[in-house]
Amino acid sequence: MSSQLLSSAGLHIGRVLLASLFVLGGVNKILNYSATAATMSDMGFPLVSVLLPATIALELGCGMAVAVGRWGAVPSALILFVYTILVNFIFHRFWTLSGDIAKIELSLFFKNISIAGAMLYLAAQNGQRRMPDQSTTA
């Protein structure tokens, strides 16, 4: 297998796998809409009736754009990067906990940091591939 084929296949498969977290998250929120809305309300989120549909749209829309890898993939990856960081600090506050639950939340926190990093890396790689090499165009 050539390195170019491996690189191309790896980028496509990796994008789909990375985006699946968000697409499946959006689908899960739809399938469990009432429970998700109740959880958000219990956590003190305002305007859940607006925020939950917006979250679903963001996860599905940006997730699909990243998975397909065409128009909108770079800005979608950047949006999911910011979204993941924000959600991480809201939902995985390990520093306020103790014991086993703190260890679990710490693990989830850094898993999400890695996912955010992957989104940032993907956006940078895709943006770089689409830009001409400026050192050779002058």
N, C-alpha and C positions, 0 to 999 in steps of 0.2 A: 504494500500500500504506500503510495507516495505521501510525502509530508504535506503537500498542498491539499490532497484529498482528505487526509487525517485532520488537518487544520480546519478546513471548510466544514467537514462533518462534525467535528468537535464543537465549533461555534454554533452550528444549527441545533444540535442535540442539547448542548449546554444551555442555550437560550430557552429552549422549550422546557427543560427541566427546571431552570431557575424561575421562569414565569409561571410554571404550574402551581407554585406555592400561592401566588396571588390570585390566579384564576380559580383554583379550588377554594381558596378562602372566600372569594366573592360568591361562588355557588353555595358554599356552606352557609353564608349569611342569609342568602335567599331562602334556602331550605329550612333554616332555623330562625326565621325573621323575628318572631315574637320573643324567643329566648334571647336573641342577640340584642334586641331593643331593650328588654328588661335589664340585661347585664349593663348596657351602656347607661341606662337611667340610674341603676343602683350605684354606678361609679360616679354619678354626678354630671354626666355629659349634658349640656344644654341642647335643645332643639334636635332631639334624637330623630324626630320625624323627617328632618332635613339631612342630618348628618349621616344616618345609616344608609339611605339611598345614595348619597354622594360617595360614601366609602365603598359601597358595592360597585358603583360605576367606575370609580378610580381603580379598584382592584381588577375588575373584569377588563375595562378598556385598556389601561396601561399594561396589564399582564398579557393580553392578546397582542398588543403592538410589539412588545418585547419578544414574545414567542414567534411571531411572524417575521420580525426583523426587517421590515421595510419602513415605509413612511411613518415617522413618529416614534420609532424605536429608541432613538437617543434621548429625546425629551421625556419619553415615558420611563426609561430607565432612571433618569435623573429624578423624576417625580417619585418613583418608587423608592429610590435611595433616601430622599428626604422623609417620605411617609414612614418608612421602616424605622428610621432613627427616632422620629417623633413618637410613634406608637410604642417603640421599645422603652423610652423613658417614662411613658405613661403607664404601661401595663406590667413591666418587669422591674419593679423598684426593689431589687434585692437588698439594697442598703437600708431599707426600713424594716427588714425582716430578720429572723434568726432561725437557727436550726436547719432541719432538712429542707423546709420550704425556701429558705434563703439560698441554699445550694442549688435547688432546682431552678429558681428564678435567675440566679447568676449564670447558670448554663444556658438558659433560654435567651438571656440578655446578650451573651457573647455569640450565640448562634445567629441572632438577628443582626449583630454588628457585622458578622461575616457575610450575611446575605446582602446587607447594605453595601458592603465593600465590593461584593461581586457585581452589584448593579452599577456602581460607580465605575468599576473596571470595564464592564461591558459598554457603558456609554462612552468612555474614553477611547476604547479600542474601535468601536464603530465610527465614532466621530473622526478619529485619526485615519481610518481606512478610506473615508469618503473625501478627505481633504487632499489636495495635491501636495506633493513634497515641495515646500517653498524654497528649499535650498537649491533645487535643480531648475526652478522656473525663472529665476532672476537672470 
